[in-house]
Amino acid sequence: MNNRGFIDMILKEFAKELKKYAAEVPPSIILTRWLKDILVRKPETNTEKIIHAELTLLEDNENNYAIVGTRLSGQKLLETLYRYIQSLENQDYSRWLHHLQANDFEEDE
């Protein structure tokens, strides 16, 4: 499977994961939790196996962690996932902005 194929497969799986959460939970939080949950356990599905091969979880003694690509294709995967969640957040912001009226920006005296 080429890079685009496995990225599409992972995006589809992440989209399924997003549907499980309330709209109030930011997609960036859902993504980091989803990836961390996958990386701390043994992979079971092809998607999880690819994530394990492409990404790694770095954690320090204070339980701070980072998810990084282990190679260029993993970096590309992370970049694509973050662009995807940014587009979702931008879409939500656009919907919110669309419902505002001009007088919503006036100061109360």
Z-matrix of the N, CA and C atoms (Angstrom, degrees):
N
C 1 1.449
C 2 1.526 1 108.50
N 3 1.328 2 116.97 1 134.29
C 4 1.459 3 120.08 2 -179.83
C 5 1.532 4 109.93 3 -78.93
N 6 1.339 5 115.68 4 171.56
C 7 1.465 6 120.74 5 -177.85
C 8 1.518 7 112.14 6 -56.68
N 9 1.330 8 116.93 7 -44.82
C 10 1.466 9 120.33 8 -177.99
C 11 1.524 10 110.13 9 -62.01
N 12 1.326 11 116.93 10 -38.25
C 13 1.461 12 120.91 11 -179.82
C 14 1.514 13 112.57 12 -64.16
N 15 1.339 14 117.44 13 -45.30
C 16 1.462 15 117.97 14 -178.63
C 17 1.524 16 111.16 15 -74.49
N 18 1.326 17 118.09 16 -29.62
C 19 1.466 18 120.35 17 176.32
C 20 1.530 19 109.41 18 -66.22
N 21 1.326 20 117.58 19 -44.15
C 22 1.466 21 121.09 20 177.67
C 23 1.526 22 111.03 21 -60.41
N 24 1.322 23 116.66 22 -42.23
C 25 1.456 24 121.24 23 -179.93
C 26 1.532 25 110.41 24 -61.98
N 27 1.311 26 117.51 25 -42.77
C 28 1.460 27 121.33 26 -179.07
C 29 1.531 28 110.58 27 -70.56
N 30 1.329 29 117.35 28 -38.86
C 31 1.470 30 120.11 29 176.29
C 32 1.528 31 110.98 30 -60.09
N 33 1.325 32 117.34 31 -41.12
C 34 1.469 33 120.93 32 178.69
C 35 1.526 34 111.07 33 -63.50
N 36 1.329 35 116.41 34 -41.94
C 37 1.465 36 120.08 35 179.12
C 38 1.525 37 110.89 36 -66.40
N 39 1.330 38 116.30 37 -39.50
C 40 1.459 39 119.28 38 178.46
C 41 1.532 40 110.71 39 -67.30
N 42 1.316 41 117.63 40 -38.03
C 43 1.470 42 121.12 41 177.45
C 44 1.537 43 110.11 42 -59.82
N 45 1.326 44 116.88 43 -39.15
C 46 1.470 45 120.39 44 176.14
C 47 1.527 46 110.35 45 -62.94
N 48 1.326 47 115.75 46 -40.64
C 49 1.466 48 120.89 47 179.52
C 50 1.531 49 110.74 48 -63.77
N 51 1.310 50 117.46 49 -40.94
C 52 1.467 51 121.79 50 -179.87
C 53 1.521 52 112.16 51 -58.62
N 54 1.312 53 116.89 52 -36.21
C 55 1.463 54 121.60 53 -177.05
C 56 1.529 55 112.50 54 -65.35
N 57 1.320 56 117.06 55 -17.83
C 58 1.459 57 121.10 56 -178.60
C 59 1.526 58 112.54 57 -78.37
N 60 1.328 59 118.11 58 -13.08
C 61 1.458 60 121.91 59 -172.13
C 62 1.519 61 112.14 60 -109.18
N 63 1.320 62 115.08 61 155.96
C 64 1.466 63 121.56 62 175.63
C 65 1.520 64 109.26 63 -68.93
N 66 1.303 65 115.72 64 153.87
C 67 1.464 66 121.80 65 -178.01
C 68 1.522 67 112.20 66 -62.16
N 69 1.327 68 118.28 67 -21.74
C 70 1.461 69 121.32 68 -178.19
C 71 1.528 70 113.44 69 -74.25
N 72 1.320 71 117.33 70 -17.55
C 73 1.462 72 120.20 71 -179.80
C 74 1.531 73 108.15 72 -83.92
N 75 1.342 74 116.74 73 121.34
C 76 1.474 75 119.44 74 -178.21
C 77 1.531 76 111.63 75 -63.03
N 78 1.335 77 116.88 76 138.71
C 79 1.466 78 120.36 77 179.09
C 80 1.534 79 113.02 78 -56.60
N 81 1.324 80 118.28 79 -31.08
C 82 1.464 81 120.20 80 179.54
C 83 1.527 82 111.31 81 -64.44
N 84 1.325 83 116.99 82 -36.54
C 85 1.470 84 121.02 83 177.40
C 86 1.522 85 109.67 84 -68.65
N 87 1.310 86 116.07 85 -44.11
C 88 1.470 87 120.40 86 179.85
C 89 1.522 88 110.17 87 -61.30
N 90 1.320 89 117.29 88 -43.80
C 91 1.466 90 120.81 89 -179.27
C 92 1.518 91 111.75 90 -62.13
N 93 1.317 92 117.83 91 -48.55
C 94 1.467 93 119.02 92 -177.40
C 95 1.525 94 111.13 93 -65.27
N 96 1.325 95 117.28 94 -39.71
C 97 1.473 96 119.76 95 177.62
C 98 1.527 97 111.28 96 -64.92
N 99 1.327 98 116.38 97 -42.38
C 100 1.462 99 121.11 98 -179.27
C 101 1.524 100 110.62 99 -62.30
N 102 1.330 101 116.52 100 -48.24
C 103 1.471 102 119.58 101 179.90
C 104 1.521 103 111.34 102 -64.37
N 105 1.330 104 117.32 103 -43.43
C 106 1.467 105 120.06 104 179.84
C 107 1.523 106 110.67 105 -61.56
N 108 1.334 107 116.84 106 -45.34
C 109 1.467 108 120.30 107 179.08
C 110 1.527 109 111.67 108 -57.62
N 111 1.312 110 116.47 109 -39.26
C 112 1.465 111 120.43 110 179.24
C 113 1.523 112 110.81 111 -69.57
N 114 1.328 113 116.13 112 -42.14
C 115 1.470 114 119.91 113 -174.59
C 116 1.526 115 114.31 114 -73.92
N 117 1.328 116 118.54 115 -18.28
C 118 1.471 117 119.93 116 -179.68
C 119 1.527 118 112.91 117 -90.96
N 120 1.307 119 117.31 118 -5.62
C 121 1.462 120 119.60 119 179.17
C 122 1.525 121 110.93 120 -124.27
N 123 1.304 122 113.84 121 167.14
C 124 1.465 123 119.94 122 179.01
C 125 1.529 124 109.16 123 -68.05
N 126 1.343 125 117.53 124 131.84
C 127 1.469 126 119.86 125 -178.80
C 128 1.524 127 111.94 126 -68.03
N 129 1.326 128 115.07 127 138.93
C 130 1.462 129 120.70 128 -179.76
C 131 1.521 130 112.75 129 -112.77
N 132 1.331 131 117.15 130 -38.31
C 133 1.462 132 121.16 131 -177.12
C 134 1.530 133 109.98 132 -102.85
N 135 1.320 134 116.06 133 169.26
C 136 1.463 135 119.86 134 176.75
C 137 1.528 136 111.20 135 -61.72
N 138 1.324 137 116.16 136 -38.93
C 139 1.465 138 120.00 137 177.94
C 140 1.523 139 110.26 138 -59.67
N 141 1.306 140 116.51 139 -47.07
C 142 1.473 141 120.37 140 179.88
C 143 1.524 142 111.61 141 -64.72
N 144 1.320 143 117.42 142 -37.34
C 145 1.466 144 120.62 143 177.96
C 146 1.527 145 110.87 144 -63.99
N 147 1.323 146 116.76 145 -39.97
C 148 1.468 147 120.34 146 178.57
C 149 1.521 148 109.94 147 -66.81
N 150 1.332 149 117.00 148 -43.42
C 151 1.463 150 120.18 149 178.83
C 152 1.518 151 110.08 150 -60.17
N 153 1.312 152 117.85 151 -41.98
C 154 1.471 153 121.49 152 177.87
C 155 1.528 154 111.46 153 -63.58
N 156 1.318 155 116.88 154 -37.13
C 157 1.469 156 120.43 155 -178.89
C 158 1.533 157 111.73 156 -74.25
N 159 1.326 158 116.91 157 -31.38
C 160 1.466 159 121.16 158 -173.45
C 161 1.524 160 114.68 159 -97.01
N 162 1.331 161 116.91 160 -25.64
C 163 1.460 162 120.81 161 -174.62
C 164 1.520 163 110.94 162 -125.98
N 165 1.315 164 114.82 163 159.16
C 166 1.457 165 119.92 164 175.06
C 167 1.520 166 108.80 165 -139.51
N 168 1.319 167 115.25 166 154.49
C 169 1.448 168 122.67 167 179.70
C 170 1.521 169 108.48 168 -105.50
N 171 1.316 170 116.04 169 121.09
C 172 1.458 171 121.70 170 175.94
C 173 1.522 172 107.71 171 -105.69
N 174 1.332 173 116.71 172 131.12
C 175 1.460 174 120.29 173 -178.06
C 176 1.518 175 109.33 174 -138.17
N 177 1.343 176 116.01 175 140.79
C 178 1.452 177 119.53 176 178.86
C 179 1.530 178 110.12 177 -102.23
N 180 1.331 179 116.11 178 -177.19
C 181 1.470 180 121.07 179 -176.69
C 182 1.521 181 113.24 180 -67.77
N 183 1.316 182 117.69 181 -17.23
C 184 1.460 183 121.80 182 -179.21
C 185 1.531 184 112.03 183 -98.45
N 186 1.326 185 116.67 184 15.51
C 187 1.475 186 124.09 185 179.54
C 188 1.519 187 114.04 186 64.54
N 189 1.326 188 117.33 187 22.04
C 190 1.462 189 121.01 188 168.96
C 191 1.515 190 106.34 189 -81.53
N 192 1.304 191 116.25 190 141.25
C 193 1.456 192 117.45 191 -178.74
C 194 1.514 193 111.51 192 -139.34
N 195 1.325 194 113.41 193 159.95
C 196 1.462 195 121.89 194 175.89
C 197 1.516 196 107.69 195 -139.58
N 198 1.308 197 115.57 196 145.15
C 199 1.459 198 121.80 197 175.71
C 200 1.516 199 106.14 198 -109.65
N 201 1.331 200 116.02 199 122.79
C 202 1.463 201 120.81 200 -175.96
C 203 1.527 202 110.11 201 -129.84
N 204 1.318 203 114.28 202 154.57
C 205 1.457 204 120.11 203 175.18
C 206 1.514 205 109.82 204 -76.47
N 207 1.323 206 116.47 205 136.49
C 208 1.460 207 120.22 206 179.87
C 209 1.524 208 112.17 207 -82.74
N 210 1.324 209 115.67 208 -15.87
C 211 1.465 210 121.69 209 177.19
C 212 1.523 211 108.17 210 -152.93
N 213 1.286 212 117.78 211 179.44
C 214 1.458 213 122.12 212 -175.62
C 215 1.532 214 112.08 213 -57.73
N 216 1.321 215 117.64 214 -41.38
C 217 1.468 216 120.21 215 179.91
C 218 1.529 217 111.36 216 -65.27
N 219 1.323 218 117.93 217 -33.38
C 220 1.464 219 121.45 218 175.98
C 221 1.511 220 111.72 219 -69.60
N 222 1.328 221 116.16 220 -37.67
C 223 1.464 222 120.20 221 176.30
C 224 1.524 223 110.15 222 -64.47
N 225 1.320 224 115.96 223 -40.27
C 226 1.463 225 121.33 224 177.82
C 227 1.536 226 110.49 225 -64.15
N 228 1.317 227 116.45 226 -40.15
C 229 1.462 228 121.31 227 176.91
C 230 1.524 229 110.67 228 -59.80
N 231 1.321 230 117.97 229 -49.27
C 232 1.462 231 120.93 230 179.02
C 233 1.521 232 111.57 231 -61.15
N 234 1.319 233 115.65 232 -43.04
C 235 1.461 234 120.35 233 178.83
C 236 1.528 235 110.75 234 -59.37
N 237 1.314 236 117.15 235 -43.47
C 238 1.461 237 121.86 236 179.94
C 239 1.525 238 111.18 237 -66.20
N 240 1.329 239 117.28 238 -42.45
C 241 1.463 240 120.79 239 178.04
C 242 1.528 241 111.16 240 -62.15
N 243 1.321 242 116.90 241 -42.81
C 244 1.465 243 119.33 242 -179.81
C 245 1.527 244 111.95 243 -70.31
N 246 1.323 245 118.04 244 -34.65
C 247 1.464 246 119.85 245 174.41
C 248 1.530 247 110.26 246 -64.66
N 249 1.313 248 116.50 247 -37.49
C 250 1.460 249 121.46 248 178.30
C 251 1.529 250 110.87 249 -62.48
N 252 1.336 251 117.77 250 -48.06
C 253 1.460 252 118.85 251 -178.99
C 254 1.529 253 111.25 252 -69.51
N 255 1.331 254 117.81 253 -31.39
C 256 1.461 255 119.68 254 175.42
C 257 1.528 256 110.26 255 -64.25
N 258 1.319 257 117.26 256 -39.52
C 259 1.465 258 119.86 257 179.00
C 260 1.525 259 110.39 258 -65.40
N 261 1.325 260 117.65 259 -37.21
C 262 1.466 261 120.71 260 176.75
C 263 1.526 262 110.86 261 -64.79
N 264 1.325 263 116.29 262 -43.98
C 265 1.461 264 120.29 263 179.92
C 266 1.526 265 110.64 264 -66.16
N 267 1.325 266 117.68 265 -38.69
C 268 1.462 267 121.00 266 177.03
C 269 1.523 268 111.01 267 -65.02
N 270 1.325 269 116.66 268 -38.58
C 271 1.456 270 121.76 269 178.41
C 272 1.536 271 110.06 270 -63.69
N 273 1.327 272 117.05 271 -43.87
C 274 1.462 273 120.96 272 178.03
C 275 1.526 274 110.77 273 -62.47
N 276 1.317 275 116.72 274 -42.20
C 277 1.465 276 121.44 275 179.45
C 278 1.532 277 110.14 276 -63.84
N 279 1.324 278 116.88 277 -42.20
C 280 1.469 279 120.68 278 179.15
C 281 1.524 280 111.30 279 -62.29
N 282 1.322 281 117.42 280 -40.67
C 283 1.469 282 121.07 281 177.48
C 284 1.527 283 110.51 282 -62.92
N 285 1.333 284 116.10 283 -44.00
C 286 1.456 285 120.99 284 179.32
C 287 1.527 286 109.99 285 -61.76
N 288 1.313 287 116.49 286 -47.03
C 289 1.459 288 122.09 287 -178.04
C 290 1.528 289 111.31 288 -64.26
N 291 1.305 290 116.61 289 -36.82
C 292 1.460 291 121.77 290 -179.24
C 293 1.537 292 112.04 291 -61.47
N 294 1.319 293 116.54 292 -30.61
C 295 1.462 294 120.81 293 -177.33
C 296 1.528 295 113.34 294 -86.27
N 297 1.309 296 117.36 295 -5.26
C 298 1.464 297 119.87 296 179.38
C 299 1.523 298 110.93 297 -79.82
N 300 1.305 299 114.92 298 154.29
C 301 1.458 300 122.86 299 175.50
C 302 1.529 301 108.37 300 -108.49
N 303 1.319 302 116.48 301 159.14
C 304 1.464 303 120.61 302 -179.79
C 305 1.521 304 111.64 303 -58.23
N 306 1.331 305 117.45 304 -37.82
C 307 1.464 306 119.18 305 -178.51
C 308 1.532 307 112.99 306 -73.67
N 309 1.327 308 118.50 307 -8.68
C 310 1.466 309 121.11 308 174.55
C 311 1.529 310 111.23 309 -66.27
N 312 1.338 311 117.06 310 -17.57
C 313 1.452 312 121.28 311 -177.52
C 314 1.538 313 113.09 312 -99.68
N 315 1.327 314 116.35 313 -0.40
C 316 1.451 315 120.34 314 179.54
C 317 1.530 316 109.66 315 -78.94
N 318 1.323 317 115.38 316 143.94
C 319 1.452 318 120.48 317 178.86
C 320 1.520 319 109.85 318 -79.78
N 321 1.313 320 115.34 319 142.40
C 322 1.462 321 120.04 320 174.26
C 323 1.517 322 108.40 321 -79.45
N 324 1.305 323 115.73 322 138.91
C 325 1.467 324 118.78 323 -179.77
C 326 1.492 325 111.21 324 -104.62
